[in-house]
Amino acid sequence: MAREMIGDQMMFNLCDHLREKIAEINDQVVDKFNKILDAQAEEDALAKGPKRFDTNNLNYTPVNQETFGTWCALFMEKMKK
């Protein structure tokens, strides 16, 4: 660009060109930074929000009068000992 402007308003045009390039680089850096902040804010929001668990593979004993009664009797025996 400097070679093309020999004999012209070289300094002003070169400074303007460099300012534009610096502004473009700055915009790219700011955009990347904002994307990082947005991703971090989204992760924080997900971490603070309600959690879901997969209940398809749970292994548990359903609680009813019969199973609770059996468990309670065993528990009371252990407490007596």
ZADO-1210 file (C-alpha; in nm, 4 decimals, padded with zeros to 6 digits):
<atoms>
<atom x="00.0000" y="00.0000" z="00.0000" code="MET" pos="1"/>
<atom x="00.2875" y="00.2360" z="00.0792" code="ALA" pos="2"/>
<atom x="00.4428" y="00.1743" z="-00.2645" code="ARG" pos="3"/>
<atom x="00.1136" y="00.2540" z="-00.4344" code="GLU" pos="4"/>
<atom x="00.0890" y="00.5890" z="-00.2531" code="MET" pos="5"/>
<atom x="00.4323" y="00.7353" z="-00.3276" code="ILE" pos="6"/>
<atom x="00.3853" y="01.1055" z="-00.3883" code="GLY" pos="7"/>
<atom x="00.0364" y="01.1056" z="-00.2333" code="ASP" pos="8"/>
<atom x="-00.0975" y="01.1691" z="00.1194" code="GLN" pos="9"/>
<atom x="00.0861" y="00.8619" z="00.2360" code="MET" pos="10"/>
<atom x="00.0978" y="00.9094" z="00.6127" code="MET" pos="11"/>
<atom x="-00.2695" y="00.9922" z="00.6538" code="PHE" pos="12"/>
<atom x="-00.3812" y="00.7036" z="00.4326" code="ASN" pos="13"/>
<atom x="-00.1431" y="00.4547" z="00.5958" code="LEU" pos="14"/>
<atom x="-00.2556" y="00.5591" z="00.9440" code="CYS" pos="15"/>
<atom x="-00.6197" y="00.5262" z="00.8396" code="ASP" pos="16"/>
<atom x="-00.5533" y="00.1823" z="00.6884" code="HIS" pos="17"/>
<atom x="-00.3720" y="00.0667" z="01.0048" code="LEU" pos="18"/>
<atom x="-00.6551" y="00.2007" z="01.2228" code="ARG" pos="19"/>
<atom x="-00.9060" y="-00.0034" z="01.0203" code="GLU" pos="20"/>
<atom x="-00.6954" y="-00.3186" z="01.0495" code="LYS" pos="21"/>
<atom x="-00.6518" y="-00.2704" z="01.4252" code="ILE" pos="22"/>
<atom x="-01.0267" y="-00.2154" z="01.4616" code="ALA" pos="23"/>
<atom x="-01.0970" y="-00.5399" z="01.2705" code="GLU" pos="24"/>
<atom x="-00.8548" y="-00.7353" z="01.4897" code="ILE" pos="25"/>
<atom x="-01.0060" y="-00.5776" z="01.8008" code="ASN" pos="26"/>
<atom x="-01.3584" y="-00.6715" z="01.6889" code="ASP" pos="27"/>
<atom x="-01.2501" y="-01.0320" z="01.6377" code="GLN" pos="28"/>
<atom x="-01.0886" y="-01.0472" z="01.9822" code="VAL" pos="29"/>
<atom x="-01.3917" y="-00.8888" z="02.1490" code="VAL" pos="30"/>
<atom x="-01.6257" y="-01.1311" z="01.9693" code="ASP" pos="31"/>
<atom x="-01.4226" y="-01.4308" z="02.0869" code="LYS" pos="32"/>
<atom x="-01.4139" y="-01.2928" z="02.4405" code="PHE" pos="33"/>
<atom x="-01.7915" y="-01.2364" z="02.4395" code="ASN" pos="34"/>
<atom x="-01.8491" y="-01.5917" z="02.3144" code="LYS" pos="35"/>
<atom x="-01.6351" y="-01.7253" z="02.5991" code="ILE" pos="36"/>
<atom x="-01.8286" y="-01.5162" z="02.8523" code="LEU" pos="37"/>
<atom x="-02.1629" y="-01.6298" z="02.7075" code="ASP" pos="38"/>
<atom x="-02.0576" y="-01.9948" z="02.7206" code="ALA" pos="39"/>
<atom x="-01.9416" y="-01.9549" z="03.0801" code="GLN" pos="40"/>
<atom x="-02.2658" y="-01.7811" z="03.1789" code="ALA" pos="41"/>
<atom x="-02.4653" y="-02.0609" z="03.0160" code="GLU" pos="42"/>
<atom x="-02.2655" y="-02.3256" z="03.2022" code="GLU" pos="43"/>
<atom x="-02.3186" y="-02.1388" z="03.5294" code="ASP" pos="44"/>
<atom x="-02.6923" y="-02.1135" z="03.4641" code="ALA" pos="45"/>
<atom x="-02.7112" y="-02.4857" z="03.3896" code="LEU" pos="46"/>
<atom x="-02.5148" y="-02.5663" z="03.7046" code="ALA" pos="47"/>
<atom x="-02.7507" y="-02.3585" z="03.9180" code="LYS" pos="48"/>
<atom x="-03.0664" y="-02.4910" z="03.7541" code="GLY" pos="49"/>
<atom x="-03.2590" y="-02.8060" z="03.8343" code="PRO" pos="50"/>
<atom x="-03.0821" y="-03.1303" z="03.7647" code="LYS" pos="51"/>
<atom x="-03.2324" y="-03.4248" z="03.5835" code="ARG" pos="52"/>
<atom x="-03.1405" y="-03.7816" z="03.6520" code="PHE" pos="53"/>
<atom x="-03.1957" y="-04.0906" z="03.4442" code="ASP" pos="54"/>
<atom x="-03.4445" y="-04.2998" z="03.6411" code="THR" pos="55"/>
<atom x="-03.4655" y="-04.5835" z="03.3902" code="ASN" pos="56"/>
<atom x="-03.1936" y="-04.7981" z="03.5458" code="ASN" pos="57"/>
<atom x="-03.2691" y="-04.7475" z="03.9145" code="LEU" pos="58"/>
<atom x="-03.2574" y="-05.0538" z="04.1338" code="ASN" pos="59"/>
<atom x="-03.4797" y="-05.0045" z="04.4368" code="TYR" pos="60"/>
<atom x="-03.7352" y="-05.1856" z="04.6463" code="THR" pos="61"/>
<atom x="-04.0801" y="-05.0359" z="04.6268" code="PRO" pos="62"/>
<atom x="-04.2053" y="-04.9207" z="04.9662" code="VAL" pos="63"/>
<atom x="-04.5345" y="-05.0651" z="05.0780" code="ASN" pos="64"/>
<atom x="-04.6756" y="-05.1872" z="05.4077" code="GLN" pos="65"/>
<atom x="-04.5202" y="-05.5310" z="05.3729" code="GLU" pos="66"/>
<atom x="-04.1656" y="-05.4248" z="05.2804" code="THR" pos="67"/>
<atom x="-04.1626" y="-05.1392" z="05.5308" code="PHE" pos="68"/>
<atom x="-04.2878" y="-05.3672" z="05.8053" code="GLY" pos="69"/>
<atom x="-04.0098" y="-05.6186" z="05.7350" code="THR" pos="70"/>
<atom x="-03.7462" y="-05.3465" z="05.7271" code="TRP" pos="71"/>
<atom x="-03.8816" y="-05.1833" z="06.0422" code="CYS" pos="72"/>
<atom x="-03.8761" y="-05.5154" z="06.2352" code="ALA" pos="73"/>
<atom x="-03.5118" y="-05.5765" z="06.1358" code="LEU" pos="74"/>
<atom x="-03.4195" y="-05.2200" z="06.2233" code="PHE" pos="75"/>
<atom x="-03.5825" y="-05.2413" z="06.5648" code="MET" pos="76"/>
<atom x="-03.3926" y="-05.5662" z="06.6378" code="GLU" pos="77"/>
<atom x="-03.0659" y="-05.3949" z="06.5490" code="LYS" pos="78"/>
<atom x="-03.1537" y="-05.1003" z="06.7728" code="MET" pos="79"/>
<atom x="-03.2264" y="-05.3347" z="07.0673" code="LYS" pos="80"/>
<atom x="-02.8864" y="-05.5015" z="07.0304" code="LYS" pos="81"/>
</atoms>
